[in-house]
Every structure is written in C-alpha cells, then in structure tokens.
Amino acid sequence: MSDASMTFVRHQPAAERSAPVTTTGAIGWARARLFNSPGNILITFIGAVILWLVIEPTIRFLFVDAVWQGADRNACLAETAGRPVGACWPFIHAKLGQFIYGFYPEAQRWRVNIVFALAAILLLPLLIPRVPGKALNAALFFIAFPVIAFFLLHGGGLNGFAVSWLATILSGLTTNISGVGAALTGYAGAATIAPLGAVAAALGVVVSGIGSALALVITPLVLLNDALAVSVRPLWNDFFITAVVVSVLLALFAGGLRTLVKSAVAFAAIGLVMAMLDLAHGGLPIVGTREWGGLLVTLVVSVTGIVASMPVGMALALGRRSRIPLIKMFSVVFIEFWRGVPLITVLFFATYMLPLFMAGNFTIDGLVRVLIGIALFAGAYNAEIIRGGFAAIPRGQAEAATALGLSRWKTIRLVLMPQALRHVIPSLVNSFIALFKDTTLVLIVSIFDLLGQLRAAFADPNWATPTTVFTGFAFTGIIYFVICFAMSRYSLFVERRLNAHRRR
C-alpha cells in the first residue's frame, strides 16, 4: 500500500458546531413540550385560545379601561367617562385605610404600622436560611413579639408583675379549695345517709386542711404583694423582685454566670419595652378588638391560628401514638370531634355558647375566643397530617436511636419529629393556606376581616357603580393570591432544601 492511500489522522480536535436552533432555547422547549405530537399541538392551541379569552378581558378590565382618578362614583360611570369603564380604582384608594385597619382609630393607626414593621423585621431573618442567630430570632418572634403586639394593638398597662400575679392566682385557688371544704362539711351535717355524711365530713376535713396549709404557705407572698401595692412604684418594684429571683434561680439550676447575664439582659430589654409603652401608667389608649378589622384581623387570625395550631397538632399526633390508653383515647376523641365539626359551628360556639359556661363575671374577649377555636380546629387537622409523617418514617430510625442510647423524648425530638415534619411539608402548607382563606368565616360572628370590610364598603352610596363590586373582589383576590402563592413557593423552597439528599 502506498503512502498516498493511508488514512488521514487528525491531530487537533474538530471545531465545535452550534446546536440546531430547533433543539435549544425557547424554540427547542416549545417544540419538545408543546408541539411534539398532533395531540399536544391541538391541546396547545385550545389552551392558548382559552388563555386569551380569560387574560385579554381581565387585563382590559384592570388596566386598559380602568379609571385611576376620581373623587366619587361619577368618575366611574360610563356616562361621565364617555367610554366603557373597567375597574374603579379610586374606590380602592378611598377605602384603602378601611381595608387595612378596619375601624381602628385613625390617630392610633401608627401602632398597627409598627406591629407590621416589627413582624416583617423579625420574620424575614427566620425565612432566610443563612442568616445567623435563629434561636434568638425565634424567641423574639414567637415569645416577645406577641406580647409587644398585644400592648401596641390593644393598649392598656400593667398593674403588677409576677409577684402580684402569683399572689392573686394562689389566693383565688386557696379560697376555692376552702370553699369546697366548707361545702363538703355543710353537706355532711345535712346528709340523711350516715355513710355519705361520714365520707363528706372526712373529705371536708382533708380539703379544708389543704386550703389552710396552702394559705399558710402563700402568706409571705401575700404580705409581700400587699407591701408592694402601697409602695411608691409598685409595678417597677414587682418587676425588680421578679427579675432578681428568676435570674438567681436560672443561674443556680441552668448554667451559672452566663445564664445569669443572659437573664439580666432579657429582663433589661423587658424593662425598656415597659418604659417605652409606659405600662406603669396605663400604657397606650385601649382600642377594643371590636374596632379592629380589615387586613389587620385577617393576619392576626391566620398567623395566630397557624402558629398556635402547630404545637397542638404535634402534641395530639404524639398522643395518638402513645402507648398509654387514656392519653391515646383522649387524643383520638379530640381529633375526631374537631374534625367532625364545621368551622362555622366552632366559631358560633366559641362566640355565643362559650360565655355561658364561664363562671361568675369571668369573660374572654370575642376575638380571643375565635382565635382559640380556630387554633384547636386547625390543630386537629395538623395532628393527622403529622401522624402521617410519623407513619412514613422507617421503623429502623427509632431502633437505631434506641441503640445509640437516646431516650424516648430525645428520639422524638431529634430523630422522628424532624423527619415527620419534613415529609409532610406540602400537606402542612396546604392546611395553612386553607386556614388563611377560611379566616373570612369570622364575618358570621361580626368580626370584620378584609372581606368583611370590603362588603361593608359596598354599602357606601358614594361609590355605588356597576363595576365597584368587581373591583373590590379583584383587589382582595389579588391580596389573597399573592400571600397564598408566596406561602406555596416558600414551602417548595424549604422542601427542596430539606430533601437535598434525595436529588438526582
């Protein structure tokens, strides 16, 4: 074979060729997903037509034909504008304060703004994984913030601190116990059946003895409370004694000097907040919850329900898995009862029936009753979701934790509960979104949330136009969609981050 017939051997790699235009970018994506078969082509065209029929009039109503300026309903009438009229945005602008604050006094709305700002400042670092100080941030958001928000939104001051609270509670308990003992003794004297009278007399002696012993034990506390009540600054003296006692006890039982310093700093921060809100002299003007409304009530009810329902759900899920029959039976009955009752019934019972069961003049604010009912209702649903997460954990996880010497509670806290919550993130967030939307039901118990304020605003004859109703519902729908969509996307982010070991 001659040299001329030898095969050519390339010593340099060939130049790269560009990928075909029809397989990359938007064209490639559309060809692969939208036009890769006759059936998909037909579905794509049908979907495009439906989207056009929905999106085009929506955009025209909200933006193109919308009215943006005006002082009353005349600006949103087709006769006045001389053209087809879409959304009446001047109505939203005129009622925006009512939609956000409800009937909250206009001069005090700065308090609501501060609460919104504090919530955003404390919540955002919790949602960003790489921000340090999560423990401190969580303590501020879940413990300190609700207390500060209460005194900002509701107002009022403090008449005492821990010494006064303990003295009042223990004195009331002592009085009740002594009353029960006296009632049993009186029944023993009037009993016609000798054995029952003897048993009642014995019980009366025992209960009265317990009441007398408890009264003797709390006597120093009662005397201290009486001395504080006649002092120059009773609240601050009570606060100082509480800070000293709690700090010393924590230092003795929980870690020495470092714990003492942390406790002192925490009480100093509490004292600073008390001084800023002037809680020793009545605090801010009281604004009753009946004056709250709009987005404020929607966020208060939904956030409180979501946060409070989680520990309730976790406790009930653990109780249903408990090996103790009484705890398991109580958890099952509680869950099935609350899951079998509509939320409307819960709200009616909490608002109108619960006060009938309260003793004496003891009352609970109407909004607080609603919050308790919603938290228990959502907690029952969350319990079953979390129980499903426990069922998805392999049995070997608990066995491995036991083999490592972990106690039952450490196994639950460190091994089982984190995995159970990670498995049910989509279901939990779905429950939270449903709860956020269900807050509109509080309108039936005369609590005006965002949707309730919208309906109240429709009654204003100054803005009665054919498009006002559609504009209002479009505005509230956008707010609900934005919040629910944000919750959904963040849950997807958390799910992907926590399940990084399952990615391929």
ChimeraX attribute file (.defattr): number of C-alpha atoms within 10 A of each C-alpha:
attribute: neighborCount
match mode: 1-to-1
recipient: residues
	/A:1	5
	/A:2	5
	/A:3	6
	/A:4	7
	/A:5	7
	/A:6	8
	/A:7	7
	/A:8	7
	/A:9	6
	/A:10	7
	/A:11	6
	/A:12	6
	/A:13	6
	/A:14	7
	/A:15	6
	/A:16	6
	/A:17	6
	/A:18	7
	/A:19	8
	/A:20	8
	/A:21	10
	/A:22	13
	/A:23	13
	/A:24	14
	/A:25	9
	/A:26	11
	/A:27	11
	/A:28	15
	/A:29	14
	/A:30	14
	/A:31	15
	/A:32	15
	/A:33	12
	/A:34	17
	/A:35	17
	/A:36	12
	/A:37	12
	/A:38	10
	/A:39	10
	/A:40	14
	/A:41	15
	/A:42	13
	/A:43	14
	/A:44	15
	/A:45	13
	/A:46	12
	/A:47	12
	/A:48	12
	/A:49	12
	/A:50	11
	/A:51	11
	/A:52	12
	/A:53	11
	/A:54	11
	/A:55	12
	/A:56	10
	/A:57	14
	/A:58	15
	/A:59	13
	/A:60	14
	/A:61	20
	/A:62	19
	/A:63	14
	/A:64	13
	/A:65	16
	/A:66	20
	/A:67	20
	/A:68	16
	/A:69	13
	/A:70	15
	/A:71	13
	/A:72	17
	/A:73	18
	/A:74	15
	/A:75	20
	/A:76	29
	/A:77	20
	/A:78	14
	/A:79	11
	/A:80	11
	/A:81	12
	/A:82	8
	/A:83	10
	/A:84	12
	/A:85	22
	/A:86	26
	/A:87	27
	/A:88	30
	/A:89	22
	/A:90	22
	/A:91	28
	/A:92	20
	/A:93	15
	/A:94	15
	/A:95	17
	/A:96	14
	/A:97	16
	/A:98	22
	/A:99	25
	/A:100	21
	/A:101	23
	/A:102	26
	/A:103	19
	/A:104	22
	/A:105	12
	/A:106	11
	/A:107	7
	/A:108	15
	/A:109	15
	/A:110	13
	/A:111	17
	/A:112	18
	/A:113	15
	/A:114	14
	/A:115	19
	/A:116	14
	/A:117	12
	/A:118	15
	/A:119	15
	/A:120	12
	/A:121	13
	/A:122	17
	/A:123	16
	/A:124	12
	/A:125	16
	/A:126	17
	/A:127	12
	/A:128	10
	/A:129	11
	/A:130	9
	/A:131	11
	/A:132	11
	/A:133	10
	/A:134	15
	/A:135	10
	/A:136	9
	/A:137	19
	/A:138	16
	/A:139	12
	/A:140	14
	/A:141	19
	/A:142	14
	/A:143	11
	/A:144	13
	/A:145	16
	/A:146	15
	/A:147	11
	/A:148	18
	/A:149	18
	/A:150	12
	/A:151	21
	/A:152	23
	/A:153	25
	/A:154	20
	/A:155	19
	/A:156	20
	/A:157	18
	/A:158	14
	/A:159	16
	/A:160	19
	/A:161	19
	/A:162	16
	/A:163	19
	/A:164	22
	/A:165	14
	/A:166	15
	/A:167	20
	/A:168	15
	/A:169	11
	/A:170	17
	/A:171	19
	/A:172	12
	/A:173	15
	/A:174	21
	/A:175	16
	/A:176	13
	/A:177	20
	/A:178	22
	/A:179	16
	/A:180	17
	/A:181	24
	/A:182	17
	/A:183	16
	/A:184	22
	/A:185	23
	/A:186	15
	/A:187	17
	/A:188	22
	/A:189	14
	/A:190	11
	/A:191	15
	/A:192	10
	/A:193	9
	/A:194	12
	/A:195	11
	/A:196	13
	/A:197	19
	/A:198	16
	/A:199	14
	/A:200	21
	/A:201	22
	/A:202	16
	/A:203	17
	/A:204	24
	/A:205	17
	/A:206	13
	/A:207	20
	/A:208	22
	/A:209	15
	/A:210	16
	/A:211	22
	/A:212	15
	/A:213	13
	/A:214	18
	/A:215	19
	/A:216	13
	/A:217	12
	/A:218	16
	/A:219	14
	/A:220	12
	/A:221	19
	/A:222	20
	/A:223	12
	/A:224	15
	/A:225	23
	/A:226	14
	/A:227	11
	/A:228	19
	/A:229	17
	/A:230	9
	/A:231	13
	/A:232	9
	/A:233	11
	/A:234	20
	/A:235	21
	/A:236	20
	/A:237	17
	/A:238	22
	/A:239	18
	/A:240	16
	/A:241	14
	/A:242	17
	/A:243	20
	/A:244	14
	/A:245	11
	/A:246	17
	/A:247	23
	/A:248	18
	/A:249	14
	/A:250	16
	/A:251	18
	/A:252	13
	/A:253	9
	/A:254	13
	/A:255	11
	/A:256	14
	/A:257	14
	/A:258	11
	/A:259	18
	/A:260	20
	/A:261	13
	/A:262	14
	/A:263	19
	/A:264	17
	/A:265	13
	/A:266	14
	/A:267	19
	/A:268	14
	/A:269	12
	/A:270	16
	/A:271	17
	/A:272	12
	/A:273	13
	/A:274	19
	/A:275	14
	/A:276	10
	/A:277	19
	/A:278	15
	/A:279	21
	/A:280	17
	/A:281	14
	/A:282	14
	/A:283	19
	/A:284	18
	/A:285	14
	/A:286	15
	/A:287	18
	/A:288	13
	/A:289	17
	/A:290	15
	/A:291	14
	/A:292	23
	/A:293	25
	/A:294	24
	/A:295	23
	/A:296	22
	/A:297	23
	/A:298	24
	/A:299	17
	/A:300	16
	/A:301	25
	/A:302	23
	/A:303	17
	/A:304	16
	/A:305	25
	/A:306	23
	/A:307	14
	/A:308	19
	/A:309	24
	/A:310	21
	/A:311	15
	/A:312	19
	/A:313	25
	/A:314	21
	/A:315	17
	/A:316	27
	/A:317	27
	/A:318	19
	/A:319	21
	/A:320	23
	/A:321	17
	/A:322	14
	/A:323	10
	/A:324	10
	/A:325	12
	/A:326	11
	/A:327	15
	/A:328	18
	/A:329	14
	/A:330	13
	/A:331	22
	/A:332	17
	/A:333	12
	/A:334	17
	/A:335	24
	/A:336	13
	/A:337	12
	/A:338	18
	/A:339	17
	/A:340	10
	/A:341	11
	/A:342	10
	/A:343	19
	/A:344	15
	/A:345	11
	/A:346	19
	/A:347	23
	/A:348	16
	/A:349	16
	/A:350	22
	/A:351	21
	/A:352	12
	/A:353	12
	/A:354	13
	/A:355	17
	/A:356	10
	/A:357	9
	/A:358	11
	/A:359	8
	/A:360	7
	/A:361	7
	/A:362	8
	/A:363	13
	/A:364	13
	/A:365	13
	/A:366	17
	/A:367	22
	/A:368	14
	/A:369	20
	/A:370	22
	/A:371	22
	/A:372	18
	/A:373	22
	/A:374	27
	/A:375	25
	/A:376	22
	/A:377	27
	/A:378	25
	/A:379	28
	/A:380	26
	/A:381	22
	/A:382	27
	/A:383	26
	/A:384	19
	/A:385	23
	/A:386	27
	/A:387	22
	/A:388	17
	/A:389	22
	/A:390	23
	/A:391	12
	/A:392	13
	/A:393	16
	/A:394	10
	/A:395	11
	/A:396	9
	/A:397	14
	/A:398	17
	/A:399	13
	/A:400	13
	/A:401	18
	/A:402	14
	/A:403	10
	/A:404	10
	/A:405	11
	/A:406	16
	/A:407	12
	/A:408	11
	/A:409	10
	/A:410	14
	/A:411	19
	/A:412	18
	/A:413	12
	/A:414	12
	/A:415	17
	/A:416	20
	/A:417	20
	/A:418	13
	/A:419	18
	/A:420	20
	/A:421	19
	/A:422	16
	/A:423	22
	/A:424	20
	/A:425	19
	/A:426	17
	/A:427	16
	/A:428	21
	/A:429	18
	/A:430	16
	/A:431	17
	/A:432	23
	/A:433	19
	/A:434	14
	/A:435	20
	/A:436	20
	/A:437	15
	/A:438	16
	/A:439	22
	/A:440	19
	/A:441	17
	/A:442	24
	/A:443	16
	/A:444	12
	/A:445	17
	/A:446	13
	/A:447	23
	/A:448	28
	/A:449	28
	/A:450	27
	/A:451	23
	/A:452	22
	/A:453	22
	/A:454	23
	/A:455	16
	/A:456	14
	/A:457	22
	/A:458	16
	/A:459	10
	/A:460	9
	/A:461	10
	/A:462	13
	/A:463	24
	/A:464	18
	/A:465	19
	/A:466	16
	/A:467	18
	/A:468	22
	/A:469	19
	/A:470	15
	/A:471	21
	/A:472	22
	/A:473	14
	/A:474	15
	/A:475	17
	/A:476	16
	/A:477	12
	/A:478	12
	/A:479	14
	/A:480	16
	/A:481	13
	/A:482	12
	/A:483	12
	/A:484	19
	/A:485	13
	/A:486	12
	/A:487	16
	/A:488	16
	/A:489	11
	/A:490	14
	/A:491	17
	/A:492	15
	/A:493	12
	/A:494	16
	/A:495	16
	/A:496	13
	/A:497	12
	/A:498	14
	/A:499	12
	/A:500	10
	/A:501	8
	/A:502	7
	/A:503	7
	/A:504	4
